[in-house]
Amino acid sequence: MKHLVLIGRGHPHAVTLQMFGMKPLPGVRLSLISEASGRSAYSGMIPMWQVFAVEQPVTLIYGH
């Protein structure tokens, strides 16, 4: 069995987790290592948040 380890909780990892959840790869185990805070900034939305175009919670990715 192969083990794919993602370190950090950025947007690319969120997409990877979503895609893996929809279509797991046989023989591959997926782990995510990140801070214990439970949320990370979605970098694609930070410029919009800086100009007050969106609320801060929209810029966060929540984990459990």
Secondary structure, DSSP 8 states (H G I E B T S, - for coil): -EEEEEES--HHHHHHHHHHHHS--TTEEEEEE--TTSEEE-GGGHHHHHTTSS-GGGGEEE--
